[in-house]
Amino acid sequence: MDYNGELISGTVLHWNYRGFTEFPLSQLEGDEADVTDIYLKENLLTRLPSNIGVLEHLESLYVSGNDITELPREIAKLRCLKCLDVSGNRLKRIPDEIGEARNLKFLILDENELVELPLRIGELRRLRYLSVCDNKLRWLPQRPVYNYHHCEFRFWRNTCLKTLPYSLWYHMFRDQQTRCLNIGCLGTASNQPSKRINSTCKLKICRDSVNWTVLVDHPAQYNIISEPSTNSPPSLYEMSKRQFYQMITKAVKKLNPQTYSFYSEHVRENLYNEHNNNIIVLQDNFQNFTIISTDKDNNNCEKSGTNHKPTKEEQFSKKPSKGYYVPADIIKDYFSFLPNFIMSDLSNGPISRCENVQCKVPVFDYAYFEFCFGEIVLIDKIEDILLSATFCSKTCADIWKRTKNTISWTLL
C-alpha cells in the first residue's frame, strides 16, 4: 500500500482514491497539528481512529465513499472542525458527543443507515448545513438544528419517515419552498406496514372520501404513550426530570455570553439555593452509595497521597470559560455524583418540549401525541404531510386541538 501522501501548502492532505484500508494517521510523523484539511474520499476505510483528536487544528474532513460503520466519540475533540462529510458509508448511529464539536458548520450524513439522529445534534449552534438524505430515519427530533432560520436541513428520501414534528415544520418548512422536486418520504397513501422496531401509532385517516391507515414509529425513548381515550399522569420520575431539566436550562442561559456577566458569577448560588429548590440535598442522599467514581477524582487522590474527596466548594468552584454552555456541561460540572443513567438522560436532553406554547415543559419518556396535516411546498407542487405534536399532558393537547383539525389514532 502506497502511503506517500504529500502535504499541499503544508496543511492539506489529498488522499482520495488511494485504496487505504486504515486511516493513515501514523504517516504524519509528528505533523498532526499542522493539518487543516484531509481528503480521504473513495477509499476502503472501516473506521476512524480513536486518537483522531491529535489533529487539533483540523477544519475539514472528507471521508465519503468508504465503509465506515460508526464514528468514534473522540470526534468531539476536533474543536476546530468546521466540515465533516461522511456520506456514502454504512453509519448506523452518530455518537451523542457530536454536540461537543462546537465549530461544525457543515455536517453531511447522506447515504448511510441511520435510523435516528442524536438529540445533542441540536447543540451545534454554528451549524449552517445538515444533510441526512437517503438513510433509514424513522423519526426526527423536534429540533435537529439549533437555528431554524440560518441552517439548511435536508432529510429527503428516508422512506420509513412518515411524519414531521409540528415545531420543526412550523419553524422551517411552513410557507417556505424546499430545494427538492420530490422529498421521497412522508407519504400517506401506502397501507403497507414497514418493519417496526418500536411501538407504533396507528392513524386512521379519512379525507376527501378516502380512508387509509398510516403506521408511524415513535422514538424508543418514550416509555409511555398516552392514548386519546386515557388521561394517565406521568410518573414521579418523569416529573422530577422535567423540573430538574428546567432548572438546568435556566442556569445555562445565565452562563452563556449573551447574558449579563453578573448572572455568570451567581450560577452556583442559583443552582444550590436551598430557598429555591431541594437539589442541594441530592449529593448528601447519594453520598453513601458507590454509584460512579471518576478517573479524575481517583487520580487527584493518588497524586496527593490521601483519600481526600473534594468538598462541595471545591467541586463546584468556577470552571474555565467556554464559548457557550449546554445542559451537558452543567451536568458534568455540577452533578457528576448522580447515577449514570440519570446523567445521560439530562445530558442528552428531552426528545421534545410540549407543543402548548404556554407550557413548553420538557418531555422525556412520557408523551401525549396528536396528529394533523400541514403543507410543504416543493419546487413543482404543494404536498400535504402528516405532522406529529407532542404534549406533556392531555390538558395541553386539548388546548392545542382547539384550532387544529386533528386525526384519530390508536397505539399498536
C-alpha angles and dihedrals in degrees: 000000000000111000096171098126117161129224108239111209086347094284114053122078117201105195102147120143095009099128093240114174093185132040101261095225093133091062093070091075099204096326094102093115091057095060118099103163132032125187113194101153122156099011131126100258117150098183146005117244119260089228092058087120090082086079087081096165098041111135103171131032120181114185101149120148098033133112101254115152101185143008119236118245086236089075083091089069091069092092094170095049111127103163128037119177114182097152121143096033133107101258113162097181143007117226118248088235090075085091089069094062087088100174095059112130102164123038116176116187101157123146100021135115101258116153095183142002122242114256092230092064085087089068092073097103095176094051112127102168130032119173123179101160124153098025133117100259115163098181140007129222116253088243112024091162127043097221113043094190102044102042128073112221122194124184102156125156099020092141095189091058110100105165144028126221108257094233092051092051093044095052102034112023108023109115091347126113117237121221095241136084094214125009091200097216141062088069119161102184099081120088094188111112116227122223105286122220097174138026111296136218112225113211120200106202128189116181133152090357091303122119125199142152127234126192114211122190117218127205115283089230090074103093094175127037114185113214123220092255094055134065106192118160123239120259122268088247091056092047091049092052091049093053093042093050092049089055091049093051091051089054090049092054091053093048097050118097096241088070126071114281088231089076093050090060091058104041094108090048090052093046094049104035106133091200091062104038145356098239090110090074094055095085092047091051092051095042095097094050126082097220104144134354115193122218089231092061092045092050092050091052093048093049092050092046091230139097090237114148119205115261122233090260091052094043095049098041119134112294126216112276118261132198090254136339131239129187091264089063092054092047092049095045101040111018106039089129091072121101113273096245091055092046090051094051093048095042094051090043130213122319089235146339127246111279091221100105090211091056115031091171113169114254118210115162104344118071141167114206134206127176133205141156128266135173129248119194116223124186094260104025149001119255132197112230135186118253125198121207122196124208137184093224144003089255092062091044092053091052091051093046093060092083099031135079098228129194126236116244145168134202120248 
